[in-house]
Amino acid sequence: MYRAIKVEWVLCPFCGSKTRLKIRDDTVLENFPLYCPKCKHETLIAVRQLNLSIIQEPDAKTQSR
């Protein structure tokens, strides 16, 4: 029959405020740049089944000549 789709706001992992992004329970995101308009912080996230995880970027290596 009919299955209700759950929709939630994505919260900023740093300040906890709502971002401008809503996700459904069937949304899949990989390496998505999430921007928070309140704290002006941008972070890479991955989302599967309403579970948000932060992707840690590796530090930049210095180039040797």
All heavy atoms as TSV, in Angstrom:
chain	resi	resn	atom	element	x	y	z
A	1	MET	N	N	0.821	-1.196	0.000
A	1	MET	CA	C	0.000	0.000	0.000
A	1	MET	C	C	0.863	1.258	0.000
A	1	MET	O	O	1.960	1.256	-0.496
A	1	MET	CB	C	-0.896	-0.004	1.249
A	1	MET	CG	C	-2.056	-0.918	1.200
A	1	MET	SD	S	-3.448	0.157	1.118
A	1	MET	CE	C	-4.556	-0.745	0.153
A	2	TYR	N	N	0.352	2.293	0.610
A	2	TYR	CA	C	1.040	3.582	0.643
A	2	TYR	C	C	2.024	3.617	1.801
A	2	TYR	O	O	1.702	3.261	2.929
A	2	TYR	CB	C	0.005	4.702	0.790
A	2	TYR	CG	C	0.612	6.068	0.901
A	2	TYR	CD1	C	1.199	6.671	-0.188
A	2	TYR	CD2	C	0.623	6.744	2.107
A	2	TYR	CE1	C	1.764	7.923	-0.093
A	2	TYR	CE2	C	1.187	7.991	2.219
A	2	TYR	CZ	C	1.756	8.573	1.112
A	2	TYR	OH	O	2.331	9.814	1.203
A	3	ARG	N	N	3.248	4.039	1.522
A	3	ARG	CA	C	4.280	4.145	2.549
A	3	ARG	C	C	4.612	5.619	2.756
A	3	ARG	O	O	4.950	6.311	1.800
A	3	ARG	CB	C	5.533	3.398	2.099
A	3	ARG	CG	C	6.624	3.433	3.107
A	3	ARG	CD	C	7.808	2.592	2.613
A	3	ARG	NE	N	8.986	3.031	3.301
A	3	ARG	CZ	C	9.958	3.759	2.762
A	3	ARG	NH1	N	9.910	4.090	1.508
A	3	ARG	NH2	N	10.994	4.121	3.467
A	4	ALA	N	N	4.519	6.086	3.975
A	4	ALA	CA	C	4.829	7.482	4.277
A	4	ALA	C	C	6.340	7.698	4.203
A	4	ALA	O	O	7.115	6.917	4.750
A	4	ALA	CB	C	4.318	7.854	5.663
A	5	ILE	N	N	6.739	8.741	3.497
A	5	ILE	CA	C	8.160	9.062	3.367
A	5	ILE	C	C	8.525	10.080	4.447
A	5	ILE	O	O	7.890	11.120	4.569
A	5	ILE	CB	C	8.468	9.621	1.966
A	5	ILE	CG1	C	8.203	8.551	0.916
A	5	ILE	CG2	C	9.896	10.096	1.878
A	5	ILE	CD1	C	8.364	9.019	-0.496
A	6	LYS	N	N	9.550	9.751	5.206
A	6	LYS	CA	C	9.996	10.627	6.286
A	6	LYS	C	C	10.939	11.688	5.730
A	6	LYS	O	O	11.852	11.381	4.968
A	6	LYS	CB	C	10.700	9.805	7.360
A	6	LYS	CG	C	10.985	10.554	8.617
A	6	LYS	CD	C	11.515	9.631	9.685
A	6	LYS	CE	C	11.778	10.425	10.941
A	6	LYS	NZ	N	12.331	9.602	12.001
A	7	VAL	N	N	10.724	12.952	6.100
A	7	VAL	CA	C	11.537	14.072	5.637
A	7	VAL	C	C	12.075	14.818	6.858
A	7	VAL	O	O	11.330	15.084	7.802
A	7	VAL	CB	C	10.712	15.034	4.755
A	7	VAL	CG1	C	11.544	16.226	4.324
A	7	VAL	CG2	C	10.154	14.314	3.539
A	8	GLU	N	N	13.376	15.117	6.843
A	8	GLU	CA	C	13.999	15.844	7.958
A	8	GLU	C	C	14.910	16.943	7.436
A	8	GLU	O	O	15.460	16.835	6.336
A	8	GLU	CB	C	14.844	14.893	8.811
A	8	GLU	CG	C	14.055	13.911	9.615
A	8	GLU	CD	C	14.932	13.092	10.545
A	8	GLU	OE1	O	16.146	13.360	10.623
A	8	GLU	OE2	O	14.395	12.182	11.191
A	9	TRP	N	N	15.089	17.973	8.242
A	9	TRP	CA	C	16.063	19.015	7.946
A	9	TRP	C	C	17.452	18.493	8.287
A	9	TRP	O	O	17.624	17.771	9.268
A	9	TRP	CB	C	15.800	20.269	8.782
A	9	TRP	CG	C	14.619	21.065	8.344
A	9	TRP	CD1	C	13.369	21.027	8.888
A	9	TRP	CD2	C	14.570	22.008	7.282
A	9	TRP	NE1	N	12.556	21.891	8.222
A	9	TRP	CE2	C	13.269	22.516	7.235
A	9	TRP	CE3	C	15.498	22.477	6.359
A	9	TRP	CZ2	C	12.874	23.467	6.302
A	9	TRP	CZ3	C	15.108	23.418	5.434
A	9	TRP	CH2	C	13.812	23.911	5.408
A	10	VAL	N	N	18.449	18.901	7.517
A	10	VAL	CA	C	19.833	18.573	7.844
A	10	VAL	C	C	20.336	19.657	8.794
A	10	VAL	O	O	20.228	20.848	8.500
A	10	VAL	CB	C	20.715	18.519	6.574
A	10	VAL	CG1	C	22.163	18.276	6.945
A	10	VAL	CG2	C	20.215	17.444	5.637
A	11	LEU	N	N	20.853	19.239	9.932
A	11	LEU	CA	C	21.374	20.175	10.927
A	11	LEU	C	C	22.878	20.313	10.760
A	11	LEU	O	O	23.572	19.350	10.422
A	11	LEU	CB	C	21.051	19.694	12.333
A	11	LEU	CG	C	19.574	19.528	12.663
A	11	LEU	CD1	C	19.409	19.009	14.076
A	11	LEU	CD2	C	18.807	20.804	12.452
A	12	CYS	N	N	23.382	21.508	11.028
A	12	CYS	CA	C	24.810	21.776	10.950
A	12	CYS	C	C	25.522	20.954	12.033
A	12	CYS	O	O	25.135	20.989	13.201
A	12	CYS	CB	C	25.085	23.254	11.151
A	12	CYS	SG	S	26.842	23.673	11.226
A	13	PRO	N	N	26.571	20.201	11.663
A	13	PRO	CA	C	27.268	19.406	12.680
A	13	PRO	C	C	28.086	20.241	13.663
A	13	PRO	O	O	28.501	19.738	14.695
A	13	PRO	CB	C	28.179	18.496	11.854
A	13	PRO	CG	C	28.261	19.081	10.506
A	13	PRO	CD	C	27.071	19.953	10.324
A	14	PHE	N	N	28.280	21.529	13.385
A	14	PHE	CA	C	29.084	22.377	14.268
A	14	PHE	C	C	28.231	23.219	15.207
A	14	PHE	O	O	28.449	23.216	16.407
A	14	PHE	CB	C	30.014	23.267	13.446
A	14	PHE	CG	C	31.077	22.478	12.741
A	14	PHE	CD1	C	30.908	22.100	11.432
A	14	PHE	CD2	C	32.226	22.077	13.392
A	14	PHE	CE1	C	31.858	21.345	10.778
A	14	PHE	CE2	C	33.188	21.319	12.762
A	14	PHE	CZ	C	33.006	20.952	11.440
A	15	CYS	N	N	27.241	23.940	14.669
A	15	CYS	CA	C	26.440	24.812	15.535
A	15	CYS	C	C	25.056	24.242	15.838
A	15	CYS	O	O	24.370	24.726	16.726
A	15	CYS	CB	C	26.324	26.207	14.931
A	15	CYS	SG	S	25.314	26.292	13.438
A	16	GLY	N	N	24.613	23.219	15.099
A	16	GLY	CA	C	23.338	22.574	15.384
A	16	GLY	C	C	22.119	23.250	14.800
A	16	GLY	O	O	20.995	22.802	15.027
A	17	SER	N	N	22.286	24.322	14.022
A	17	SER	CA	C	21.133	25.010	13.448
A	17	SER	C	C	20.721	24.350	12.130
A	17	SER	O	O	21.475	23.592	11.523
A	17	SER	CB	C	21.442	26.489	13.225
A	17	SER	OG	O	22.435	26.619	12.229
A	18	LYS	N	N	19.494	24.661	11.695
A	18	LYS	CA	C	18.997	24.091	10.448
A	18	LYS	C	C	19.734	24.702	9.266
A	18	LYS	O	O	20.010	25.895	9.240
A	18	LYS	CB	C	17.505	24.378	10.274
A	18	LYS	CG	C	16.614	23.496	11.074
A	18	LYS	CD	C	15.186	23.491	10.581
A	18	LYS	CE	C	14.496	24.804	10.753
A	18	LYS	NZ	N	13.066	24.732	10.472
A	19	THR	N	N	20.050	23.865	8.289
A	19	THR	CA	C	20.624	24.357	7.041
A	19	THR	C	C	19.481	24.519	6.047
A	19	THR	O	O	18.313	24.365	6.393
A	19	THR	CB	C	21.675	23.379	6.495
A	19	THR	OG1	O	21.051	22.129	6.233
A	19	THR	CG2	C	22.814	23.193	7.487
A	20	ARG	N	N	19.799	24.809	4.814
A	20	ARG	CA	C	18.768	25.001	3.794
A	20	ARG	C	C	18.456	23.706	3.057
A	20	ARG	O	O	17.935	23.725	1.962
A	20	ARG	CB	C	19.240	26.046	2.790
A	20	ARG	CG	C	19.419	27.401	3.391
A	20	ARG	CD	C	19.862	28.390	2.354
A	20	ARG	NE	N	19.977	29.706	2.957
A	20	ARG	CZ	C	21.002	30.488	2.824
A	20	ARG	NH1	N	22.025	30.120	2.093
A	20	ARG	NH2	N	21.021	31.664	3.404
A	21	LEU	N	N	18.758	22.580	3.670
A	21	LEU	CA	C	18.651	21.293	3.000
A	21	LEU	C	C	17.714	20.360	3.746
A	21	LEU	O	O	17.830	20.200	4.963
A	21	LEU	CB	C	20.048	20.668	2.913
A	21	LEU	CG	C	20.203	19.395	2.135
A	21	LEU	CD1	C	19.984	19.650	0.655
A	21	LEU	CD2	C	21.588	18.827	2.350
A	22	LYS	N	N	16.781	19.764	3.017
A	22	LYS	CA	C	15.920	18.717	3.556
A	22	LYS	C	C	16.277	17.418	2.866
A	22	LYS	O	O	16.604	17.398	1.691
A	22	LYS	CB	C	14.450	19.012	3.271
A	22	LYS	CG	C	13.784	19.952	4.207
A	22	LYS	CD	C	12.312	19.999	3.885
A	22	LYS	CE	C	11.584	20.945	4.793
A	22	LYS	NZ	N	10.145	21.010	4.470
A	23	ILE	N	N	16.219	16.322	3.617
A	23	ILE	CA	C	16.464	15.006	3.023
A	23	ILE	C	C	15.306	14.070	3.353
A	23	ILE	O	O	14.643	14.221	4.377
A	23	ILE	CB	C	17.794	14.388	3.508
A	23	ILE	CG1	C	17.847	14.319	5.029
A	23	ILE	CG2	C	18.979	15.142	2.956
A	23	ILE	CD1	C	19.024	13.542	5.561
A	24	ARG	N	N	15.085	13.119	2.438
A	24	ARG	CA	C	14.083	12.084	2.652
A	24	ARG	C	C	14.783	10.814	3.108
A	24	ARG	O	O	16.009	10.729	3.051
A	24	ARG	CB	C	13.324	11.811	1.350
A	24	ARG	CG	C	12.608	13.003	0.833
A	24	ARG	CD	C	11.953	12.814	-0.506
A	24	ARG	NE	N	12.017	11.483	-1.089
A	24	ARG	CZ	C	11.198	11.064	-2.045
A	24	ARG	NH1	N	10.271	11.858	-2.507
A	24	ARG	NH2	N	11.333	9.863	-2.546
A	25	ASP	N	N	13.999	9.839	3.569
A	25	ASP	CA	C	14.627	8.609	4.058
A	25	ASP	C	C	15.238	7.774	2.941
A	25	ASP	O	O	16.018	6.868	3.207
A	25	ASP	CB	C	13.660	7.779	4.896
A	25	ASP	CG	C	12.406	7.390	4.141
A	25	ASP	OD1	O	12.230	7.815	2.985
A	25	ASP	OD2	O	11.591	6.656	4.719
A	26	ASP	N	N	14.946	8.075	1.677
A	26	ASP	CA	C	15.568	7.359	0.568
A	26	ASP	C	C	16.660	8.179	-0.120
A	26	ASP	O	O	17.143	7.810	-1.182
A	26	ASP	CB	C	14.523	6.910	-0.457
A	26	ASP	CG	C	13.740	8.068	-1.054
A	26	ASP	OD1	O	13.876	9.202	-0.562
A	26	ASP	OD2	O	12.994	7.832	-2.011
A	27	THR	N	N	17.086	9.292	0.498
A	27	THR	CA	C	18.137	10.145	-0.061
A	27	THR	C	C	19.515	9.541	0.199
A	27	THR	O	O	19.796	9.078	1.300
A	27	THR	CB	C	18.088	11.554	0.568
A	27	THR	OG1	O	16.813	12.128	0.301
A	27	THR	CG2	C	19.166	12.458	0.008
A	28	VAL	N	N	20.373	9.573	-0.838
A	28	VAL	CA	C	21.751	9.108	-0.715
A	28	VAL	C	C	22.657	10.225	-1.226
A	28	VAL	O	O	22.517	10.673	-2.355
A	28	VAL	CB	C	21.991	7.819	-1.529
A	28	VAL	CG1	C	23.445	7.419	-1.463
A	28	VAL	CG2	C	21.096	6.709	-1.043
A	29	LEU	N	N	23.563	10.693	-0.373
A	29	LEU	CA	C	24.527	11.733	-0.747
A	29	LEU	C	C	25.932	11.228	-0.437
A	29	LEU	O	O	26.161	10.642	0.612
A	29	LEU	CB	C	24.293	13.022	0.051
A	29	LEU	CG	C	23.000	13.780	-0.179
A	29	LEU	CD1	C	22.878	14.920	0.828
A	29	LEU	CD2	C	22.944	14.324	-1.581
A	30	GLU	N	N	26.857	11.494	-1.347
A	30	GLU	CA	C	28.265	11.156	-1.148
A	30	GLU	C	C	29.094	12.397	-1.450
A	30	GLU	O	O	28.890	13.028	-2.485
A	30	GLU	CB	C	28.705	10.025	-2.085
A	30	GLU	CG	C	28.058	8.690	-1.793
A	30	GLU	CD	C	28.521	8.081	-0.495
A	30	GLU	OE1	O	29.674	8.329	-0.089
A	30	GLU	OE2	O	27.733	7.359	0.125
A	31	ASN	N	N	30.011	12.746	-0.567
A	31	ASN	CA	C	30.901	13.907	-0.746
A	31	ASN	C	C	30.118	15.174	-1.063
A	31	ASN	O	O	30.428	15.903	-1.992
A	31	ASN	CB	C	31.925	13.632	-1.849
A	31	ASN	CG	C	32.838	12.505	-1.489
A	31	ASN	OD1	O	33.219	12.348	-0.340
A	31	ASN	ND2	N	33.183	11.703	-2.470
A	32	PHE	N	N	29.095	15.447	-0.276
A	32	PHE	CA	C	28.244	16.614	-0.482
A	32	PHE	C	C	28.752	17.775	0.367
A	32	PHE	O	O	28.915	17.633	1.572
A	32	PHE	CB	C	26.792	16.291	-0.103
A	32	PHE	CG	C	25.841	17.403	-0.388
A	32	PHE	CD1	C	25.373	17.607	-1.665
A	32	PHE	CD2	C	25.417	18.250	0.623
A	32	PHE	CE1	C	24.488	18.633	-1.940
A	32	PHE	CE2	C	24.544	19.282	0.362
A	32	PHE	CZ	C	24.080	19.476	-0.932
A	33	PRO	N	N	29.019	18.947	-0.241
A	33	PRO	CA	C	29.481	20.102	0.544
A	33	PRO	C	C	28.307	20.805	1.227
A	33	PRO	O	O	27.537	21.516	0.592
A	33	PRO	CB	C	30.140	21.006	-0.502
A	33	PRO	CG	C	29.467	20.644	-1.779
A	33	PRO	CD	C	29.057	19.201	-1.672
A	34	LEU	N	N	28.164	20.600	2.514
A	34	LEU	CA	C	27.087	21.205	3.298
A	34	LEU	C	C	27.545	22.558	3.819
A	34	LEU	O	O	28.577	22.664	4.484
A	34	LEU	CB	C	26.707	20.300	4.468
A	34	LEU	CG	C	25.618	20.813	5.390
A	34	LEU	CD1	C	24.278	20.857	4.666
A	34	LEU	CD2	C	25.519	19.958	6.630
A	35	TYR	N	N	26.750	23.610	3.533
A	35	TYR	CA	C	27.078	24.962	3.976
A	35	TYR	C	C	26.053	25.406	5.005
A	35	TYR	O	O	24.847	25.262	4.806
A	35	TYR	CB	C	27.071	25.919	2.780
A	35	TYR	CG	C	27.315	27.353	3.179
A	35	TYR	CD1	C	28.583	27.795	3.524
A	35	TYR	CD2	C	26.271	28.267	3.230
A	35	TYR	CE1	C	28.811	29.111	3.894
A	35	TYR	CE2	C	26.490	29.586	3.598
A	35	TYR	CZ	C	27.754	29.993	3.930
A	35	TYR	OH	O	27.971	31.293	4.297
A	36	CYS	N	N	26.530	25.951	6.106
A	36	CYS	CA	C	25.649	26.475	7.147
A	36	CYS	C	C	25.586	27.997	7.021
A	36	CYS	O	O	26.614	28.668	7.143
A	36	CYS	CB	C	26.170	26.089	8.525
A	36	CYS	SG	S	25.163	26.772	9.865
A	37	PRO	N	N	24.403	28.569	6.781
A	37	PRO	CA	C	24.299	30.023	6.653
A	37	PRO	C	C	24.483	30.770	7.981
A	37	PRO	O	O	24.784	31.951	7.979
A	37	PRO	CB	C	22.897	30.242	6.097
A	37	PRO	CG	C	22.145	29.023	6.454
A	37	PRO	CD	C	23.139	27.898	6.527
A	38	LYS	N	N	24.339	30.071	9.102
A	38	LYS	CA	C	24.478	30.733	10.398
A	38	LYS	C	C	25.942	30.871	10.812
A	38	LYS	O	O	26.417	31.965	11.101
A	38	LYS	CB	C	23.697	29.974	11.464
A	38	LYS	CG	C	23.716	30.662	12.804
A	38	LYS	CD	C	22.848	29.946	13.801
A	38	LYS	CE	C	22.887	30.662	15.141
A	38	LYS	NZ	N	22.120	29.948	16.154
A	39	CYS	N	N	26.671	29.756	10.834
A	39	CYS	CA	C	28.066	29.812	11.279
A	39	CYS	C	C	29.048	29.925	10.108
A	39	CYS	O	O	30.252	30.009	10.328
A	39	CYS	CB	C	28.403	28.595	12.142
A	39	CYS	SG	S	28.465	27.029	11.262
A	40	LYS	N	N	28.537	29.919	8.877
A	40	LYS	CA	C	29.337	30.105	7.660
A	40	LYS	C	C	30.419	29.034	7.510
A	40	LYS	O	O	31.476	29.279	6.982
A	40	LYS	CB	C	29.984	31.491	7.636
A	40	LYS	CG	C	29.045	32.634	7.929
A	40	LYS	CD	C	28.579	33.296	6.685
A	40	LYS	CE	C	27.829	34.583	6.931
A	40	LYS	NZ	N	26.546	34.456	7.517
A	41	HIS	N	N	30.127	27.833	7.973
A	41	HIS	CA	C	31.084	26.735	7.897
A	41	HIS	C	C	30.639	25.768	6.809
A	41	HIS	O	O	29.455	25.500	6.659
A	41	HIS	CB	C	31.153	26.021	9.248
A	41	HIS	CG	C	32.369	25.193	9.414
A	41	HIS	ND1	N	32.423	23.898	9.012
A	41	HIS	CD2	C	33.594	25.479	9.922
A	41	HIS	CE1	C	33.622	23.415	9.272
A	41	HIS	NE2	N	34.354	24.360	9.827
A	42	GLU	N	N	31.594	25.259	6.044
A	42	GLU	CA	C	31.297	24.274	5.018
A	42	GLU	C	C	32.033	22.982	5.331
A	42	GLU	O	O	33.206	22.998	5.675
A	42	GLU	CB	C	31.728	24.794	3.648
A	42	GLU	CG	C	31.358	23.867	2.518
A	42	GLU	CD	C	31.647	24.452	1.160
A	42	GLU	OE1	O	31.262	25.610	0.917
A	42	GLU	OE2	O	32.265	23.757	0.343
A	43	THR	N	N	31.324	21.856	5.213
A	43	THR	CA	C	31.915	20.564	5.508
A	43	THR	C	C	31.389	19.529	4.525
A	43	THR	O	O	30.290	19.673	3.998
A	43	THR	CB	C	31.603	20.141	6.956
A	43	THR	OG1	O	32.263	18.934	7.234
A	43	THR	CG2	C	30.135	19.975	7.195
A	44	LEU	N	N	32.180	18.508	4.269
A	44	LEU	CA	C	31.750	17.415	3.400
A	44	LEU	C	C	30.991	16.389	4.227
A	44	LEU	O	O	31.446	15.986	5.297
A	44	LEU	CB	C	32.959	16.737	2.746
A	44	LEU	CG	C	33.571	17.429	1.550
A	44	LEU	CD1	C	34.780	16.646	1.063
A	44	LEU	CD2	C	32.581	17.594	0.440
A	45	ILE	N	N	29.825	15.973	3.702
A	45	ILE	CA	C	29.019	14.990	4.413
A	45	ILE	C	C	28.636	13.849	3.479
A	45	ILE	O	O	28.712	13.974	2.256
A	45	ILE	CB	C	27.741	15.610	5.014
A	45	ILE	CG1	C	26.826	16.138	3.911
A	45	ILE	CG2	C	28.061	16.664	6.040
A	45	ILE	CD1	C	25.429	16.466	4.384
A	46	ALA	N	N	28.216	12.762	4.081
A	46	ALA	CA	C	27.614	11.636	3.375
A	46	ALA	C	C	26.328	11.290	4.115
A	46	ALA	O	O	26.290	11.314	5.346
A	46	ALA	CB	C	28.550	10.443	3.346
A	47	VAL	N	N	25.261	11.000	3.357
A	47	VAL	CA	C	23.971	10.688	3.969
A	47	VAL	C	C	23.420	9.403	3.352
A	47	VAL	O	O	23.400	9.256	2.129
A	47	VAL	CB	C	22.959	11.835	3.755
A	47	VAL	CG1	C	21.581	11.455	4.270
A	47	VAL	CG2	C	23.425	13.105	4.409
A	48	ARG	N	N	23.000	8.490	4.207
A	48	ARG	CA	C	22.297	7.268	3.791
A	48	ARG	C	C	21.240	6.959	4.849
A	48	ARG	O	O	21.558	6.895	6.037
A	48	ARG	CB	C	23.244	6.082	3.692
A	48	ARG	CG	C	24.100	6.095	2.463
A	48	ARG	CD	C	24.854	4.777	2.357
A	48	ARG	NE	N	25.780	4.844	1.252
A	48	ARG	CZ	C	25.476	4.460	0.010
A	48	ARG	NH1	N	24.294	3.987	-0.259
A	48	ARG	NH2	N	26.368	4.558	-0.943
A	49	GLN	N	N	20.001	6.797	4.433
A	49	GLN	CA	C	18.882	6.457	5.315
A	49	GLN	C	C	18.798	7.396	6.518
A	49	GLN	O	O	18.714	6.959	7.664
A	49	GLN	CB	C	18.976	5.010	5.767
A	49	GLN	CG	C	18.879	4.026	4.632
A	49	GLN	CD	C	19.057	2.600	5.093
A	49	GLN	OE1	O	19.512	2.347	6.206
A	49	GLN	NE2	N	18.721	1.662	4.237
A	50	LEU	N	N	18.872	8.683	6.254
A	50	LEU	CA	C	18.779	9.748	7.264
A	50	LEU	C	C	19.933	9.749	8.261
A	50	LEU	O	O	19.886	10.432	9.276
A	50	LEU	CB	C	17.446	9.691	8.024
A	50	LEU	CG	C	16.189	9.927	7.186
A	50	LEU	CD1	C	14.954	9.763	8.047
A	50	LEU	CD2	C	16.202	11.302	6.531
A	51	ASN	N	N	21.011	8.988	7.992
A	51	ASN	CA	C	22.194	8.991	8.849
A	51	ASN	C	C	23.266	9.866	8.210
A	51	ASN	O	O	23.740	9.568	7.120
A	51	ASN	CB	C	22.733	7.569	9.043
A	51	ASN	CG	C	21.790	6.719	9.847
A	51	ASN	OD1	O	21.114	7.204	10.739
A	51	ASN	ND2	N	21.716	5.446	9.517
A	52	LEU	N	N	23.647	10.919	8.902
A	52	LEU	CA	C	24.637	11.860	8.397
A	52	LEU	C	C	25.997	11.532	8.986
A	52	LEU	O	O	26.120	11.312	10.190
A	52	LEU	CB	C	24.238	13.288	8.789
A	52	LEU	CG	C	25.101	14.408	8.272
A	52	LEU	CD1	C	24.237	15.537	7.798
A	52	LEU	CD2	C	26.047	14.892	9.338
A	53	SER	N	N	27.013	11.485	8.128
A	53	SER	CA	C	28.374	11.287	8.617
A	53	SER	C	C	29.278	12.338	7.981
A	53	SER	O	O	29.110	12.702	6.818
A	53	SER	CB	C	28.870	9.875	8.301
A	53	SER	OG	O	28.810	9.634	6.915
A	54	ILE	N	N	30.220	12.825	8.768
A	54	ILE	CA	C	31.148	13.856	8.311
A	54	ILE	C	C	32.341	13.180	7.659
A	54	ILE	O	O	32.898	12.231	8.203
A	54	ILE	CB	C	31.615	14.731	9.486
A	54	ILE	CG1	C	30.409	15.414	10.134
A	54	ILE	CG2	C	32.635	15.751	9.027
A	54	ILE	CD1	C	30.743	16.135	11.401
A	55	ILE	N	N	32.738	13.673	6.494
A	55	ILE	CA	C	33.892	13.136	5.782
A	55	ILE	C	C	35.087	14.004	6.122
A	55	ILE	O	O	35.068	15.216	5.894
A	55	ILE	CB	C	33.652	13.123	4.266
A	55	ILE	CG1	C	32.456	12.225	3.952
A	55	ILE	CG2	C	34.895	12.654	3.534
A	55	ILE	CD1	C	32.020	12.285	2.520
A	56	GLN	N	N	36.110	13.395	6.695
A	56	GLN	CA	C	37.318	14.129	7.057
A	56	GLN	C	C	38.206	14.262	5.828
A	56	GLN	O	O	38.553	13.265	5.206
A	56	GLN	CB	C	38.078	13.388	8.165
A	56	GLN	CG	C	37.294	13.239	9.438
A	56	GLN	CD	C	37.018	14.549	10.134
A	56	GLN	OE1	O	37.786	15.492	10.035
A	56	GLN	NE2	N	35.906	14.619	10.830
A	57	GLU	N	N	38.556	15.486	5.486
A	57	GLU	CA	C	39.437	15.714	4.348
A	57	GLU	C	C	40.878	15.523	4.786
A	57	GLU	O	O	41.276	15.980	5.857
A	57	GLU	CB	C	39.257	17.135	3.817
A	57	GLU	CG	C	37.903	17.386	3.212
A	57	GLU	CD	C	37.788	18.794	2.668
A	57	GLU	OE1	O	38.831	19.448	2.494
A	57	GLU	OE2	O	36.673	19.222	2.422
A	58	PRO	N	N	41.686	14.860	3.967
A	58	PRO	CA	C	43.102	14.720	4.319
A	58	PRO	C	C	43.813	16.067	4.213
A	58	PRO	O	O	43.447	16.917	3.404
A	58	PRO	CB	C	43.636	13.734	3.291
A	58	PRO	CG	C	42.693	13.831	2.155
A	58	PRO	CD	C	41.353	14.203	2.730
A	59	ASP	N	N	44.809	16.254	5.058
A	59	ASP	CA	C	45.586	17.490	5.011
A	59	ASP	C	C	46.371	17.554	3.707
A	59	ASP	O	O	46.824	16.534	3.187
A	59	ASP	CB	C	46.547	17.577	6.196
A	59	ASP	CG	C	45.802	17.753	7.501
A	59	ASP	OD1	O	44.671	18.270	7.476
A	59	ASP	OD2	O	46.338	17.372	8.553
A	60	ALA	N	N	46.543	18.762	3.214
A	60	ALA	CA	C	47.286	18.930	1.970
A	60	ALA	C	C	48.775	18.662	2.217
A	60	ALA	O	O	49.337	19.077	3.234
A	60	ALA	CB	C	47.101	20.342	1.435
A	61	LYS	N	N	49.387	17.939	1.302
A	61	LYS	CA	C	50.807	17.655	1.418
A	61	LYS	C	C	51.592	18.736	0.711
A	61	LYS	O	O	51.181	19.269	-0.296
A	61	LYS	CB	C	51.134	16.309	0.768
A	61	LYS	CG	C	50.505	15.125	1.454
A	61	LYS	CD	C	50.897	13.853	0.752
A	61	LYS	CE	C	50.246	12.653	1.420
A	61	LYS	NZ	N	50.573	11.413	0.707
A	62	THR	N	N	52.750	19.057	1.244
A	62	THR	CA	C	53.611	20.036	0.583
A	62	THR	C	C	54.336	19.351	-0.574
A	62	THR	O	O	54.732	18.193	-0.472
A	62	THR	CB	C	54.651	20.623	1.549
A	62	THR	OG1	O	55.404	19.555	2.108
A	62	THR	CG2	C	53.970	21.385	2.669
A	63	GLN	N	N	54.437	20.067	-1.650
A	63	GLN	CA	C	55.104	19.491	-2.817
A	63	GLN	C	C	56.606	19.704	-2.725
A	63	GLN	O	O	57.070	20.795	-2.418
A	63	GLN	CB	C	54.580	20.134	-4.100
A	63	GLN	CG	C	53.131	19.803	-4.374
A	63	GLN	CD	C	52.678	20.430	-5.677
A	63	GLN	OE1	O	53.339	21.280	-6.239
A	63	GLN	NE2	N	51.519	19.993	-6.157
A	64	SER	N	N	57.334	18.653	-2.986
A	64	SER	CA	C	58.796	18.779	-3.000
A	64	SER	C	C	59.261	18.949	-4.440
A	64	SER	O	O	58.659	18.438	-5.377
A	64	SER	CB	C	59.453	17.555	-2.379
A	64	SER	OG	O	59.086	16.402	-3.100
A	65	ARG	N	N	60.326	19.667	-4.591
A	65	ARG	CA	C	60.820	19.931	-5.967
A	65	ARG	C	C	61.889	18.982	-6.344
A	65	ARG	O	O	62.675	18.482	-5.753
A	65	ARG	CB	C	61.337	21.350	-6.056
A	65	ARG	CG	C	60.228	22.326	-5.853
A	65	ARG	CD	C	60.777	23.711	-6.009
A	65	ARG	NE	N	59.775	24.653	-5.554
A	65	ARG	CZ	C	59.683	25.844	-6.011
A	65	ARG	NH1	N	60.493	26.287	-6.916
A	65	ARG	NH2	N	58.770	26.656	-5.551
